[in-house]
Amino acid sequence: MIVNKFYFEELKKAKIPFIVWIVVISTFVAAAGEFPILGRQIAGWAWVIPLIISVLMISRRPSRIAFPIRIWLPWIVIVVIYLIIFKFPYLQRNIMLLCPLIIGMAVSTSGIREIQLKGFLILVRLLLFALFTLVVIKTGLLFTGILPPITGLAAQSMIAALLCCIFAVTYSVNRKKDLLQWIIGAVIPIIALTRTAMIATGLTLPLTFASLKFKKRLIFFTIIGFVSLGLFFTERVQTKMFYSGSGTPDDMRLSNPDFYTAGRSRLWDLMIEEIKMRPLLGYGPNASEEFVLSITWGALTHPHNDWLRLLYDYGVLGTSLFVFCICAQVIHLLRRARRAIGHSRILIYAGATSFLPFVLFMYTDNIILYAAFFGNLQFTIFGLVYAALKTREIDDRYHFKMLSRYRPSNITPKENKFI
């Protein structure tokens, strides 16, 4: 991937909405920054600033929202009801759950055409290049040439997985060179040694929602399988996988005392027992954090399993509504893909595919609270897609209106090629 003058010239022409720039820049800043501002780490501000700007945008032009917020209304309702019933505990955590939705709504108020979508795809290429450079520097690989045994770069790997969803789609539409971009993104979790991210990112290509031929999917599955197996038996991965430093794929079981979980498997077992006591409604918003703090004597604040977090906090009811909203969003996107063209179609498939790594990350991490790393950029894609579809409909109506002045009056909209 070469960053050249052409990219920057195209970005100037694209006139990408300000909120999109803010989200992309804040995503990188969150991944890069490790210094405090006003007593908070910069990663904390990286989701607050886009949120504030989004709220202001929505308040100025609510009628222009193209994002179908009704899809997520069941989840919004459950979060708000729980927040009120439990007298607004951990307000910040609840806002973080809804932050990506608000950003998606704000982005969708913009007038988006193909040139803006093309510019966004260039922008995420630059983000990928910057992210890869950042990871290489943070791990010390650039200076030592040696992969570190541990990195703590889970958030950066999440961003890489989301970007790989985009490049998996662009590759599938015969942009062969974009396979290199996907490989660069897939290498990031390998450098970072984040186990779930390696799997989640690797699956974005063979399981993309785009129209990739079955033969190619099978080939990529085979290649990724062999590469994964080879990586598994390296000393670096073996040390991360097992306390003893060695094991086989059959040993990757939570019940295996040698399987390295950093004590999380025991924590999860305890959470499951508590969930069984109040399975339907749960214990309330962010109650899981209090439980984790008490069990780990303050060593951990999160369960590193968002599925258990949701079940503990919102019960089967809330978790089921969350799953329903995800499924509804994917179906809604895929239906819109039928009448989308060009870059809109690419981003629709990328957005739908992004829920694959999202769901997998939820098993071992806190991705629903990592709005600055994944959710904000993910819903920015959704906002762009829906804004582009709405803008195209407005343009088509305008073109029909103009043409109707010069055509016989008996021509109906269905007979016009723009409809």
Secondary structure as UniProt FT lines:
FT   HELIX           5..14
FT   HELIX           18..32
FT   STRAND          36..37
FT   TURN            38..39
FT   STRAND          40..41
FT   HELIX           42..60
FT   HELIX           62..64
FT   HELIX           69..72
FT   HELIX           73..85
FT   TURN            86..87
FT   TURN            89..90
FT   HELIX           91..107
FT   TURN            108..109
FT   HELIX           114..138
FT   TURN            139..140
FT   HELIX           141..144
FT   HELIX           154..172
FT   TURN            173..174
FT   TURN            176..177
FT   HELIX           178..192
FT   HELIX           195..203
FT   TURN            204..207
FT   HELIX           214..232
FT   HELIX           235..241
FT   TURN            243..244
FT   HELIX           249..251
FT   TURN            254..255
FT   TURN            257..258
FT   TURN            262..263
FT   HELIX           264..277
FT   TURN            279..281
FT   TURN            285..286
FT   HELIX           287..295
FT   TURN            296..298
FT   HELIX           306..337
FT   TURN            338..339
FT   HELIX           342..353
FT   HELIX           355..361
FT   TURN            362..364
FT   TURN            367..369
FT   HELIX           371..375
FT   HELIX           376..404
FT   TURN            405..406
FT   TURN            409..410
FT   HELIX           413..415
FT   TURN            417..418
//
